[in-house]
């Protein structure tokens, strides 16, 4: 049977008479259209010396008449055959890493680790702010194996970062959970660290299958602390670290090795030629992300400004950037009363949908698939063959189906 949302989510949404809204109001005050941060500064000497110019009011791809769409699929495919992934998993492809891994290879990155004991810990999914601009630079995000960026409300975005093979101290600032976070911890058998949620979403977390792995002030848990800053509102001053959260999991007997139901695939060299993609820009409603391929990795700017990790001062850089299209449904779950009210968005990352994977300066289009709640997202080309990632960390940009804000240049 195809995967459906968790029972608690279905029941809660049914009781609240889920319906499509004409739009969402901003969660917080957002910049006017076209507003751009000051020009980016050059990265420190530990980073690539050659950098692209900052994003300006001039489109980064003036040669394109229209923005590129990931794949304009009108709705997510509701059913997925179960035999195909099983058959793919048994294929022997030269150089392919996964979907089964040796004990010293991280299944979330495809990389060998120097200390295999780090893979005997539970992954941590941690909610991190990305708006307003004053919350940047955030702390610890370059240490994550995976990061999901998704719409919150009002056109702004938020991160859920997965820490498995590496630790980080501090991590933050920590923000409130969303409906998407009913899915991500289940996919990676992870614990979940966050602070704050609306009443209905909090109840869904309480009734979730991973409630014993949640560490949150919402439920009077410790592990968090404030770093006061006169330039930031109090909701942007909460931090944690991976050591605190794992200590609490140890006390509960929950810091166990994850049980991954399936696996991604990796390969040093991609299959096929791909389409040259030296730069990527994603124009969300109230923010933008820009990636430039330099020396084997994609390096990030946000709203025209160099995006760094506050712990090290190093620019955010990832081996893979994954632009993943999923059905976005507005709900009647009220998140706050700012600007007349902001409502939760259900991002339906189940079934299958379109994906564009950017690696090695190239773009590869295909499909993502997730059949069951415990399945992590896996990727296939347009012929149904594995679409491997480059070994290393990945940044997943979640966008609505038919998204028209993706621009690339060779």
C-alpha positions as CSV (number, residue, x, y, z in Angstrom):
1,X,0.0,0.0,0.0
2,X,1.2,3.6,-0.7
3,X,2.5,5.5,2.3
4,X,0.0,7.9,3.9
5,X,0.6,10.5,6.6
6,X,0.9,9.4,10.2
7,X,-2.5,8.6,11.9
8,X,-2.2,11.5,14.3
9,X,-1.7,14.0,11.4
10,X,-4.6,12.6,9.5
11,X,-6.9,12.7,12.4
12,X,-5.9,16.1,13.5
13,X,-6.3,17.6,10.0
14,X,-9.7,15.8,9.6
15,X,-11.0,17.2,12.9
16,X,-10.0,20.7,11.9
17,X,-11.6,20.4,8.4
18,X,-8.5,20.7,6.3
19,X,-9.1,23.0,3.4
20,X,-7.0,25.0,1.0
21,X,-6.6,28.7,1.9
22,X,-6.1,31.5,-0.6
23,X,-2.7,32.3,0.9
24,X,-0.7,32.8,4.0
25,X,0.2,36.0,5.8
26,X,3.7,36.7,6.9
27,X,5.0,35.0,10.1
28,X,7.1,38.1,10.7
29,X,7.7,41.3,8.9
30,X,9.3,40.5,5.6
31,X,11.4,42.7,3.3
32,X,9.7,44.4,0.4
33,X,9.9,42.7,-3.0
34,X,13.3,43.1,-4.5
35,X,15.1,44.1,-1.3
36,X,18.6,42.8,-1.3
37,X,21.2,42.6,1.4
38,X,24.5,44.6,1.0
39,X,27.0,43.2,-1.4
40,X,28.7,40.0,-0.3
41,X,32.2,40.1,1.1
42,X,35.0,37.8,0.1
43,X,35.3,34.6,2.1
44,X,38.2,34.1,4.4
45,X,41.5,32.8,3.1
46,X,40.6,29.3,4.1
47,X,37.9,29.3,1.4
48,X,38.2,29.4,-2.4
49,X,39.8,32.6,-3.6
50,X,37.6,32.9,-6.6
51,X,34.0,33.9,-5.7
52,X,31.0,35.0,-7.8
53,X,29.6,38.5,-7.4
54,X,26.8,39.0,-4.9
55,X,23.2,38.7,-6.1
56,X,21.9,42.1,-7.2
57,X,18.6,43.4,-8.6
58,X,19.9,42.1,-12.0
59,X,18.9,38.5,-12.5
60,X,21.8,36.1,-12.0
61,X,20.9,34.4,-15.3
62,X,20.2,37.2,-17.8
63,X,20.5,34.8,-20.7
64,X,17.4,32.8,-19.6
65,X,14.1,34.1,-20.8
66,X,12.2,32.1,-18.2
67,X,13.2,30.4,-15.0
68,X,13.8,26.7,-15.1
69,X,11.3,24.5,-13.4
70,X,12.4,21.4,-11.5
71,X,9.8,19.2,-13.2
72,X,6.3,20.6,-13.6
73,X,4.4,17.7,-12.2
74,X,0.9,18.8,-11.2
75,X,0.4,16.4,-8.3
76,X,2.5,13.9,-6.4
77,X,2.2,10.3,-7.7
78,X,-0.1,8.6,-5.1
79,X,1.1,5.0,-5.6
80,X,4.6,3.5,-6.1
81,X,5.3,0.0,-7.1
82,X,7.1,-1.9,-4.4
83,X,9.0,-4.3,-6.6
84,X,11.1,-1.7,-8.5
85,X,13.2,-0.4,-5.6
86,X,13.9,-3.9,-4.4
87,X,15.1,-4.8,-7.8
88,X,17.3,-1.7,-8.0
89,X,18.8,-2.5,-4.6
90,X,20.1,-5.8,-5.8
91,X,21.9,-4.3,-8.9
92,X,25.7,-4.4,-9.0
93,X,26.9,-1.1,-10.5
94,X,30.6,-0.4,-10.6
95,X,31.6,2.3,-8.1
96,X,28.1,2.5,-6.5
97,X,28.1,3.1,-2.8
98,X,24.9,1.9,-1.1
99,X,22.1,1.3,-0.5
100,X,23.8,-1.1,1.9
101,X,26.9,0.2,3.7
102,X,29.9,-1.2,5.6
103,X,30.1,-0.5,9.3
104,X,32.5,2.4,8.8
105,X,30.6,4.2,6.0
106,X,28.0,6.8,6.9
107,X,24.7,6.0,5.1
108,X,23.8,9.7,5.0
109,X,26.9,10.8,3.2
110,X,28.5,7.7,1.7
111,X,31.8,8.7,3.3
112,X,34.1,6.5,5.4
113,X,34.4,7.7,9.0
114,X,37.6,7.4,11.0
115,X,35.7,6.3,14.1
116,X,32.9,3.8,13.4
117,X,31.5,4.3,16.9
118,X,30.0,7.6,15.9
119,X,27.6,5.7,13.6
120,X,26.3,3.7,16.7
121,X,24.6,6.9,18.0
122,X,21.1,8.1,17.0
123,X,21.0,10.9,14.4
124,X,19.7,14.3,15.7
125,X,17.2,16.4,13.7
126,X,17.5,20.0,15.0
127,X,15.2,22.9,14.0
128,X,17.2,26.0,13.2
129,X,16.0,29.5,12.2
130,X,16.8,31.2,8.9
131,X,14.8,34.4,9.3
132,X,15.0,37.3,9.9
133,X,18.5,38.1,8.5
134,X,19.7,38.9,12.0
135,X,19.7,35.2,12.9
136,X,22.5,34.6,10.4
137,X,25.1,33.4,10.7
138,X,23.7,30.3,12.4
139,X,25.8,28.0,14.4
140,X,26.9,24.5,13.6
141,X,25.2,23.9,10.3
142,X,28.3,23.1,8.3
143,X,28.7,20.0,10.6
144,X,25.3,18.6,9.5
145,X,25.2,15.6,7.2
146,X,21.9,16.8,5.7
147,X,19.9,20.0,5.8
148,X,16.4,20.6,4.7
149,X,15.3,24.1,3.9
150,X,11.5,24.6,3.6
151,X,8.8,27.2,3.7
152,X,7.6,28.1,7.1
153,X,5.0,30.9,6.7
154,X,4.9,34.2,4.9
155,X,7.3,33.1,2.2
156,X,10.3,32.8,4.6
157,X,12.2,29.5,5.2
158,X,13.5,27.5,8.1
159,X,16.0,24.6,8.4
160,X,15.9,21.1,9.8
161,X,19.5,19.9,10.1
162,X,20.5,16.2,10.6
163,X,23.6,15.6,12.7
164,X,25.0,12.0,12.7
165,X,28.6,11.6,12.0
166,X,29.7,15.0,13.4
167,X,29.0,17.0,16.5
168,X,28.5,20.7,16.9
169,X,28.7,23.2,19.8
170,X,26.7,25.4,19.7
171,X,23.8,24.7,17.4
172,X,21.2,27.4,16.7
173,X,19.4,29.5,17.0
174,X,16.7,27.0,17.8
175,X,13.2,27.6,16.5
176,X,9.7,26.0,16.5
177,X,8.7,22.8,14.8
178,X,6.4,22.5,11.8
179,X,4.3,19.7,10.1
180,X,7.4,18.7,8.0
181,X,9.0,17.6,11.2
182,X,6.5,14.8,11.7
183,X,8.2,13.2,8.7
184,X,12.0,14.0,8.9
185,X,12.8,12.3,12.2
186,X,10.9,9.2,11.2
187,X,12.9,8.9,7.9
188,X,16.2,8.9,9.6
189,X,15.2,7.2,12.9
190,X,16.4,10.5,14.5
191,X,15.7,12.3,17.7
192,X,14.2,15.7,17.3
193,X,15.3,19.0,19.0
194,X,13.2,22.1,18.7
195,X,11.5,24.8,20.8
196,X,7.9,25.9,20.3
197,X,5.0,24.8,18.3
198,X,1.3,25.5,17.8
199,X,-1.2,23.6,19.9
200,X,-2.3,21.1,17.2
201,X,1.2,20.5,16.0
202,X,2.5,20.0,19.6
203,X,-0.3,17.4,20.1
204,X,0.8,15.6,16.9
205,X,4.4,15.5,18.2
206,X,3.1,14.1,21.5
207,X,1.2,11.3,19.7
208,X,4.0,10.6,17.2
209,X,6.0,7.4,17.1
210,X,9.2,9.3,18.0
211,X,7.8,11.2,21.0
212,X,10.3,9.4,23.4
213,X,13.1,10.8,21.2
214,X,11.9,14.5,21.3
215,X,14.0,16.9,23.4
216,X,12.2,20.2,23.6
217,X,11.3,23.0,26.0
218,X,7.7,22.4,24.8
219,X,7.7,19.4,27.1
220,X,9.8,20.9,29.9
221,X,13.0,19.2,28.8
222,X,16.5,20.6,29.4
223,X,19.5,20.9,27.2
224,X,18.9,24.4,25.9
225,X,20.3,27.8,27.0
226,X,19.9,31.5,26.1
227,X,22.7,33.6,24.5
228,X,21.4,37.2,25.1
229,X,21.9,39.6,22.2
230,X,20.6,43.2,22.2
231,X,20.3,43.0,18.4
232,X,18.0,40.0,18.4
233,X,14.5,39.3,19.7
234,X,14.4,36.8,22.5
235,X,13.0,34.0,20.3
236,X,16.2,34.1,18.3
237,X,18.5,33.6,21.3
238,X,18.0,29.9,22.2
239,X,20.8,27.4,21.5
240,X,21.8,23.8,22.2
241,X,24.6,21.5,21.2
242,X,24.7,17.8,20.1
243,X,26.4,16.8,23.3
244,X,23.5,18.1,25.5
245,X,20.9,16.4,23.4
246,X,22.7,13.0,23.3
247,X,23.3,13.2,27.0
248,X,19.5,13.4,27.5
249,X,18.9,10.6,25.1
250,X,21.5,8.5,27.0
251,X,19.6,9.1,30.2
252,X,16.4,7.8,28.5
253,X,18.1,4.8,26.8
254,X,17.2,6.3,23.4
255,X,20.7,7.0,22.1
256,X,20.7,3.8,20.1
257,X,22.0,3.0,16.6
258,X,19.5,4.0,14.0
259,X,17.6,1.4,12.0
260,X,17.5,2.7,8.5
261,X,14.8,0.9,6.5
262,X,16.4,1.8,3.1
263,X,19.4,3.7,1.8
264,X,20.5,6.3,-0.6
265,X,23.2,5.7,-3.2
266,X,26.5,7.6,-3.8
267,X,29.2,7.4,-6.4
268,X,32.4,9.5,-6.9
269,X,31.6,9.9,-10.6
270,X,28.1,10.7,-11.7
271,X,26.2,8.6,-14.3
272,X,25.8,10.4,-17.6
273,X,26.8,13.8,-18.7
274,X,24.4,16.0,-16.8
275,X,23.7,19.7,-17.7
276,X,26.4,22.2,-16.7
277,X,25.3,24.1,-13.6
278,X,28.0,26.3,-12.2
279,X,25.5,28.4,-10.2
280,X,22.1,27.8,-8.8
281,X,19.6,30.4,-7.5
282,X,16.3,29.7,-5.8
283,X,14.0,32.6,-5.3
284,X,11.6,31.8,-2.5
285,X,8.8,34.3,-1.9
286,X,10.6,36.3,0.7
287,X,14.2,35.1,0.6
288,X,16.7,33.7,-1.9
289,X,19.5,31.1,-1.9
290,X,22.5,31.3,-4.2
291,X,25.0,28.5,-4.7
292,X,28.3,28.7,-6.7
293,X,30.3,25.6,-7.7
294,X,33.9,26.0,-6.7
295,X,36.6,23.4,-6.2
296,X,34.3,20.4,-6.0
297,X,31.6,21.9,-3.7
298,X,28.7,24.3,-3.8
299,X,29.2,27.5,-1.7
300,X,26.2,29.5,-0.4
301,X,25.0,33.1,-0.3
302,X,21.6,34.1,1.2
303,X,19.7,37.2,0.1
304,X,22.9,38.5,-1.6
305,X,25.1,38.0,1.5
306,X,27.8,35.5,2.2
307,X,26.3,32.8,4.3
308,X,28.7,31.5,6.9
309,X,28.7,29.2,10.0
310,X,29.1,31.3,13.1
311,X,31.2,28.6,14.8
312,X,34.0,28.8,12.3
313,X,33.4,31.7,10.0
314,X,33.5,29.3,7.1
315,X,31.1,29.8,4.2
316,X,28.4,27.1,4.0
317,X,29.5,24.5,1.5
318,X,28.0,21.2,0.5
319,X,28.9,18.4,-2.0
320,X,25.3,18.1,-3.2
321,X,22.4,20.5,-3.6
322,X,19.1,18.7,-4.0
323,X,16.1,20.7,-5.3
324,X,13.1,18.6,-4.4
325,X,9.5,19.4,-5.5
326,X,6.6,18.3,-3.3
327,X,3.0,19.1,-3.0
328,X,2.5,22.0,-0.5
329,X,-1.0,22.3,1.1
330,X,-2.1,25.2,3.2
331,X,-3.9,24.1,6.4
332,X,-6.2,25.8,8.9
333,X,-3.6,25.2,11.8
334,X,-2.9,28.7,13.1
335,X,0.7,29.2,13.9
336,X,0.6,32.8,15.1
337,X,-1.5,36.0,14.9
338,X,1.1,38.2,13.3
339,X,-0.2,40.2,10.3
340,X,-3.7,38.7,10.7
341,X,-2.5,35.1,11.2
342,X,-0.1,32.6,9.7
343,X,-1.1,29.0,9.0
344,X,0.9,25.8,8.8
345,X,1.9,24.3,5.4
346,X,1.8,20.5,5.0
347,X,4.7,19.5,2.7
348,X,3.8,16.1,1.4
349,X,7.1,14.2,1.1
350,X,5.6,10.8,0.5
351,X,4.9,8.9,-2.7
352,X,7.2,10.3,-5.3
353,X,7.9,13.5,-7.1
354,X,10.4,15.5,-9.2
355,X,14.0,16.2,-8.2
356,X,17.0,18.0,-9.6
357,X,20.4,16.9,-8.1
358,X,23.3,19.3,-8.5
359,X,26.8,17.8,-8.0
360,X,30.2,18.2,-9.6
361,X,29.0,21.4,-11.3
362,X,26.3,19.4,-13.2
363,X,22.5,19.1,-13.0
364,X,20.7,15.7,-13.1
365,X,16.9,15.5,-13.2
366,X,14.9,12.6,-12.0
367,X,12.4,11.5,-9.3
368,X,12.5,11.1,-5.5
369,X,10.6,8.3,-3.9
370,X,9.4,7.5,-0.4
371,X,7.0,4.6,0.0
372,X,6.7,4.1,3.7
373,X,7.0,6.4,6.8
374,X,10.3,4.9,7.8
375,X,11.8,5.2,4.3
376,X,14.4,8.0,3.7
377,X,14.2,9.9,0.4
378,X,15.9,8.0,-2.4
379,X,16.6,9.3,-5.9
380,X,16.2,7.8,-9.4
381,X,16.8,9.0,-12.9
382,X,14.0,9.4,-15.5
383,X,14.5,5.7,-16.5
384,X,14.2,4.4,-12.9
385,X,17.9,3.7,-12.3
386,X,19.7,4.9,-9.2
387,X,20.6,8.6,-9.3
388,X,23.6,8.7,-7.0
389,X,24.8,11.6,-4.9
390,X,28.4,12.6,-4.6
391,X,29.9,11.3,-1.3
392,X,29.6,14.1,1.2
393,X,27.0,16.3,2.8
394,X,23.8,17.4,1.1
395,X,21.5,20.4,1.2
396,X,17.9,19.7,0.3
397,X,15.9,22.7,-0.9
398,X,12.2,21.8,-0.7
399,X,10.0,23.7,-3.2
400,X,6.4,23.4,-4.3
401,X,5.4,21.5,-7.4
402,X,5.7,23.6,-10.5
403,X,8.2,25.9,-8.7
404,X,9.3,28.6,-11.2
405,X,12.0,30.3,-9.1
406,X,14.9,28.0,-10.0
407,X,17.7,29.6,-12.1
408,X,20.9,28.0,-13.2
409,X,23.9,29.1,-15.3
410,X,26.7,27.0,-16.7
